[in-house]
Amino acid sequence: METFWLICYDISDPKRLYRVAKALKPFGVRVQKSVFECWLTSADLKTVLERMDEIIDPKTDSVRCYPLCKSCRYLARTQGLTECKEPQKTFII
């Protein structure tokens, strides 16, 4: 079962910042410079967190993952330069 996750990060080094964004890209949609929206299984979330552990410096960087229930997700509102995109799973056959 998948859960909708909002993943936000603040990374102090530009190289690590790029690596974090690159690592998250297969899992969701980048909706702001340091924010991704992702539908993740528990296994996917574990993989994401393991990748973040490999990339970030816990003394200077932070990654936050917030689960949103379906009701909360659909109550979200956006303004300004935004386009709501549903994160898509990629299947390779």
N, C-alpha and C positions, 0 to 999 in steps of 0.2 A: 504494500500500500504506500502510495506517495503522499508526502506532506509538502505544502507550499512553504518555502523558506525565503526570508529576506536576509541576504548576507552582505554585511557592510564591513569595510576595512579602512584602516588608517596605517599606512606603511611609510616609514621615514626615509627609506633608500629607494631611488628611482629604479634600480635594477630589480630589487625585490618587488616593488610595486608592479612592474611589468610582468614578473613571473606569477604573482598572485592572480592578476587579471587573466593571464593566459591559462592558468590552471582551472579557473572557474568557468571559462568560456564554454567548454563542452557540457556543462551542467545546467546552464540557464541563460537568461537574457540580461545584458548589462543595461540598467535603466538610468544610471547616473555614473559619474566617473569612478566612484568607489562603492557602487551598490549593484548587486545582482539579485534577480528574482529567479528562484529555482524550484521545480517540483522534484523532490528527492525521496528515494526509498531510504530506509535506515542504513542499508549497505552503501548507498551513494553518499549519504552524509558522513559516514565513517571514512570513506575514501577522501572526501573533500577535507575533512579535519586532519587526516594523516598528511595530505599534501601541504596543507597550511603549516603543519608542524615542521615539515622539511624546509619550508621557504622562509618563514618569518623569523625575526629576532624578537623573542618574547619580552625583552627589556625595553624595546623602543616601538614595537608594532602592536597592532591589535586587529583581531578579526572577530566579528560578532555575528551570530546566526540566530535569527528569531523565527520561530514557527508561527504561521498564521493559519487559523482554522478557515474553512471555506466561507463561513459567515463573515469573519473579519476581513478576509481577502477581498470579498466583493463589496465591502463597505469603504474600502480605500478610495480616496479621491485624489486627483492630480490636477495641477494647473500649470499654465505656461507651456514651454517647449517640452511636450511629452507625447508619446504615442504608446498606448497600452498594447503590449505584445505578450501573448501567452508563451512561456518557455516551451520549447518543443524538444522532445526526445529524438535523438538521432539513432537510427537503426542501420547497421551495416550488414548487408546480406552477401 
